[in-house]
Amino acid sequence: MTGRLLLDNSAWVRLGDRSLPAERAGEVADALEAGRVAACLPFLLEAGYSARSARDHDQLLSELLSLPWVQIDQAVEQRSLDAQRQLARVGHHRLPPVDLLVAALADRHRLAVLHYDRDYDVLADKTDLDFESVWLAEPGAL
């Protein structure tokens, strides 16, 4: 796994999955340790939503806030809206808004998106957002 990655919650929640090949888990761990994996507000909000308690939320965010960050700016907002418009023209505009924002952030900051979610392939294929869709594992494997 080379390059810088933007983490999506679909990958984050599966990092501890026993079905994830050890080699792939090691690649992600190495990327995290090397500071090549970034977080963003939409991901943090999704991750925080999954917390089971206030204590769990605090621990989770403490860990995730140690990652490098990328910020939403007006260009990201506009790219998200443009991508949704492009998707509407081909009948795919009902993708989750969080995925639109994450993909637009990846485009803006020249990152790949690490995920386990087919929506990122749709975004890469059906819009002009320029990012690499990197699956945590083969679709259907986890």
Short mmCIF file of the C-alpha atoms (twelve columns), coordinates in Angstrom:
data_MODEL
# 
_entry.id   MODEL 
# 
loop_
_atom_site.group_PDB 
_atom_site.id 
_atom_site.type_symbol 
_atom_site.label_atom_id 
_atom_site.label_alt_id 
_atom_site.label_comp_id 
_atom_site.label_asym_id 
_atom_site.label_seq_id 
_atom_site.Cartn_x 
_atom_site.Cartn_y 
_atom_site.Cartn_z 
_atom_site.pdbx_PDB_model_num 
ATOM 1   C CA . MET A 1   0.000   0.000   0.000   1 
ATOM 2   C CA . THR A 2   1.650   3.184   -1.180  1 
ATOM 3   C CA . GLY A 3   0.663   6.819   -1.088  1 
ATOM 4   C CA . ARG A 4   -1.502  8.739   1.332   1 
ATOM 5   C CA . LEU A 5   -4.940  7.496   2.276   1 
ATOM 6   C CA . LEU A 6   -8.120  9.066   3.575   1 
ATOM 7   C CA . LEU A 7   -9.839  6.703   5.974   1 
ATOM 8   C CA . ASP A 8   -13.523 5.863   5.601   1 
ATOM 9   C CA . ASN A 9   -15.544 4.407   8.462   1 
ATOM 10  C CA . SER A 10  -16.381 1.327   6.377   1 
ATOM 11  C CA . ALA A 11  -12.684 0.377   6.520   1 
ATOM 12  C CA . TRP A 12  -12.085 1.566   10.079  1 
ATOM 13  C CA . VAL A 13  -14.783 -0.646  11.604  1 
ATOM 14  C CA . ARG A 14  -13.409 -3.704  9.778   1 
ATOM 15  C CA . LEU A 15  -9.726  -3.347  10.662  1 
ATOM 16  C CA . GLY A 16  -10.113 -5.841  13.499  1 
ATOM 17  C CA . ASP A 17  -12.176 -8.309  11.462  1 
ATOM 18  C CA . ARG A 18  -10.751 -11.824 11.735  1 
ATOM 19  C CA . SER A 19  -11.412 -12.336 8.027   1 
ATOM 20  C CA . LEU A 20  -9.055  -9.496  7.099   1 
ATOM 21  C CA . PRO A 21  -5.832  -11.102 5.833   1 
ATOM 22  C CA . ALA A 22  -2.947  -10.528 8.249   1 
ATOM 23  C CA . GLU A 23  -0.772  -9.142  5.454   1 
ATOM 24  C CA . ARG A 24  -3.369  -6.486  4.615   1 
ATOM 25  C CA . ALA A 25  -3.902  -5.628  8.290   1 
ATOM 26  C CA . GLY A 26  -0.130  -5.177  8.572   1 
ATOM 27  C CA . GLU A 27  -0.020  -2.893  5.527   1 
ATOM 28  C CA . VAL A 28  -2.719  -0.675  7.024   1 
ATOM 29  C CA . ALA A 29  -1.005  -0.672  10.436  1 
ATOM 30  C CA . ASP A 30  2.272   0.358   8.775   1 
ATOM 31  C CA . ALA A 31  0.518   3.162   6.871   1 
ATOM 32  C CA . LEU A 32  -1.134  4.382   10.078  1 
ATOM 33  C CA . GLU A 33  2.168   4.329   11.958  1 
ATOM 34  C CA . ALA A 34  3.929   6.177   9.131   1 
ATOM 35  C CA . GLY A 35  1.323   8.960   9.174   1 
ATOM 36  C CA . ARG A 36  0.085   8.134   5.671   1 
ATOM 37  C CA . VAL A 37  -3.554  7.726   6.764   1 
ATOM 38  C CA . ALA A 38  -5.628  10.856  7.282   1 
ATOM 39  C CA . ALA A 39  -8.985  11.532  8.911   1 
ATOM 40  C CA . CYS A 40  -11.694 14.055  8.141   1 
ATOM 41  C CA . LEU A 41  -14.743 15.419  9.927   1 
ATOM 42  C CA . PRO A 42  -17.329 13.275  8.072   1 
ATOM 43  C CA . PHE A 43  -15.414 10.109  9.020   1 
ATOM 44  C CA . LEU A 44  -15.005 11.220  12.637  1 
ATOM 45  C CA . LEU A 45  -18.726 11.925  12.932  1 
ATOM 46  C CA . GLU A 46  -19.578 8.490   11.535  1 
ATOM 47  C CA . ALA A 47  -17.075 6.804   13.837  1 
ATOM 48  C CA . GLY A 48  -18.368 8.757   16.837  1 
ATOM 49  C CA . TYR A 49  -21.936 7.791   15.978  1 
ATOM 50  C CA . SER A 50  -20.917 4.143   16.403  1 
ATOM 51  C CA . ALA A 51  -19.598 4.664   19.957  1 
ATOM 52  C CA . ARG A 52  -21.510 2.685   22.585  1 
ATOM 53  C CA . SER A 53  -20.969 5.063   25.501  1 
ATOM 54  C CA . ALA A 54  -19.471 8.431   26.393  1 
ATOM 55  C CA . ARG A 55  -16.292 6.694   27.535  1 
ATOM 56  C CA . ASP A 56  -16.090 4.694   24.297  1 
ATOM 57  C CA . HIS A 57  -16.644 7.914   22.339  1 
ATOM 58  C CA . ASP A 58  -13.857 9.708   24.219  1 
ATOM 59  C CA . GLN A 59  -11.395 6.846   23.681  1 
ATOM 60  C CA . LEU A 60  -12.292 6.517   20.027  1 
ATOM 61  C CA . LEU A 61  -11.959 10.199  19.245  1 
ATOM 62  C CA . SER A 62  -8.743  10.462  21.235  1 
ATOM 63  C CA . GLU A 63  -7.249  7.771   19.011  1 
ATOM 64  C CA . LEU A 64  -8.643  9.149   15.759  1 
ATOM 65  C CA . LEU A 65  -7.737  12.767  16.482  1 
ATOM 66  C CA . SER A 66  -4.082  11.720  16.539  1 
ATOM 67  C CA . LEU A 67  -4.265  11.060  12.787  1 
ATOM 68  C CA . PRO A 68  -3.362  13.758  10.268  1 
ATOM 69  C CA . TRP A 69  -6.424  15.781  9.274   1 
ATOM 70  C CA . VAL A 70  -7.806  17.157  6.038   1 
ATOM 71  C CA . GLN A 71  -10.302 20.009  6.193   1 
ATOM 72  C CA . ILE A 72  -13.485 20.783  4.321   1 
ATOM 73  C CA . ASP A 73  -13.268 24.108  2.512   1 
ATOM 74  C CA . GLN A 74  -15.435 25.834  -0.096  1 
ATOM 75  C CA . ALA A 75  -13.753 23.935  -2.917  1 
ATOM 76  C CA . VAL A 76  -14.634 20.608  -1.258  1 
ATOM 77  C CA . GLU A 77  -18.200 21.769  -0.717  1 
ATOM 78  C CA . GLN A 78  -18.508 22.738  -4.385  1 
ATOM 79  C CA . ARG A 79  -16.896 19.498  -5.620  1 
ATOM 80  C CA . SER A 80  -19.367 17.512  -3.476  1 
ATOM 81  C CA . LEU A 81  -22.323 19.354  -4.989  1 
ATOM 82  C CA . ASP A 82  -20.913 18.990  -8.504  1 
ATOM 83  C CA . ALA A 83  -20.398 15.256  -7.985  1 
ATOM 84  C CA . GLN A 84  -23.950 14.825  -6.716  1 
ATOM 85  C CA . ARG A 85  -25.218 16.689  -9.799  1 
ATOM 86  C CA . GLN A 86  -23.164 14.390  -12.042 1 
ATOM 87  C CA . LEU A 87  -24.580 11.355  -10.243 1 
ATOM 88  C CA . ALA A 88  -28.146 12.665  -10.606 1 
ATOM 89  C CA . ARG A 89  -27.661 12.831  -14.362 1 
ATOM 90  C CA . VAL A 90  -26.933 9.095   -14.437 1 
ATOM 91  C CA . GLY A 91  -29.432 8.030   -11.764 1 
ATOM 92  C CA . HIS A 92  -26.999 7.527   -8.859  1 
ATOM 93  C CA . HIS A 93  -27.592 10.692  -6.814  1 
ATOM 94  C CA . ARG A 94  -28.776 8.844   -3.700  1 
ATOM 95  C CA . LEU A 95  -25.280 7.982   -2.494  1 
ATOM 96  C CA . PRO A 96  -24.649 8.943   1.149   1 
ATOM 97  C CA . PRO A 97  -23.619 12.595  1.609   1 
ATOM 98  C CA . VAL A 98  -20.710 11.496  3.823   1 
ATOM 99  C CA . ASP A 99  -19.268 9.449   0.953   1 
ATOM 100 C CA . LEU A 100 -19.583 12.454  -1.373  1 
ATOM 101 C CA . LEU A 101 -17.685 14.627  1.101   1 
ATOM 102 C CA . VAL A 102 -14.975 12.028  1.724   1 
ATOM 103 C CA . ALA A 103 -14.433 11.532  -2.019  1 
ATOM 104 C CA . ALA A 104 -14.345 15.304  -2.610  1 
ATOM 105 C CA . LEU A 105 -11.802 15.668  0.206   1 
ATOM 106 C CA . ALA A 106 -9.672  12.928  -1.350  1 
ATOM 107 C CA . ASP A 107 -9.873  14.704  -4.705  1 
ATOM 108 C CA . ARG A 108 -8.931  18.071  -3.187  1 
ATOM 109 C CA . HIS A 109 -6.009  16.746  -1.136  1 
ATOM 110 C CA . ARG A 110 -4.795  14.155  -3.674  1 
ATOM 111 C CA . LEU A 111 -5.482  11.182  -1.441  1 
ATOM 112 C CA . ALA A 112 -6.774  7.690   -2.092  1 
ATOM 113 C CA . VAL A 113 -9.815  6.551   -0.083  1 
ATOM 114 C CA . LEU A 114 -9.368  3.404   2.021   1 
ATOM 115 C CA . HIS A 115 -12.822 1.851   2.325   1 
ATOM 116 C CA . TYR A 116 -15.030 -1.222  2.189   1 
ATOM 117 C CA . ASP A 117 -17.951 0.359   0.338   1 
ATOM 118 C CA . ARG A 118 -19.021 0.049   -3.315  1 
ATOM 119 C CA . ASP A 119 -20.170 3.676   -3.318  1 
ATOM 120 C CA . TYR A 120 -16.575 4.834   -3.756  1 
ATOM 121 C CA . ASP A 121 -16.245 2.840   -6.968  1 
ATOM 122 C CA . VAL A 122 -19.431 4.519   -8.231  1 
ATOM 123 C CA . LEU A 123 -18.039 7.936   -7.290  1 
ATOM 124 C CA . ALA A 124 -14.725 7.215   -9.013  1 
ATOM 125 C CA . ASP A 125 -16.479 5.868   -12.117 1 
ATOM 126 C CA . LYS A 126 -19.471 8.195   -12.526 1 
ATOM 127 C CA . THR A 127 -18.031 11.583  -11.475 1 
ATOM 128 C CA . ASP A 128 -14.995 13.654  -12.341 1 
ATOM 129 C CA . LEU A 129 -13.664 13.402  -8.779  1 
ATOM 130 C CA . ASP A 130 -10.029 12.361  -9.099  1 
ATOM 131 C CA . PHE A 131 -9.151  9.892   -6.353  1 
ATOM 132 C CA . GLU A 132 -8.128  6.264   -6.102  1 
ATOM 133 C CA . SER A 133 -10.665 3.849   -4.633  1 
ATOM 134 C CA . VAL A 134 -8.700  1.436   -2.395  1 
ATOM 135 C CA . TRP A 135 -10.621 -1.494  -0.971  1 
ATOM 136 C CA . LEU A 136 -9.572  -2.712  2.480   1 
ATOM 137 C CA . ALA A 137 -10.258 -6.247  1.228   1 
ATOM 138 C CA . GLU A 138 -11.931 -7.807  -1.784  1 
ATOM 139 C CA . PRO A 139 -15.644 -6.940  -1.925  1 
ATOM 140 C CA . GLY A 140 -17.646 -9.571  -0.073  1 
ATOM 141 C CA . ALA A 141 -14.608 -10.958 1.779   1 
ATOM 142 C CA . LEU A 142 -15.419 -9.368  5.153   1 
# 
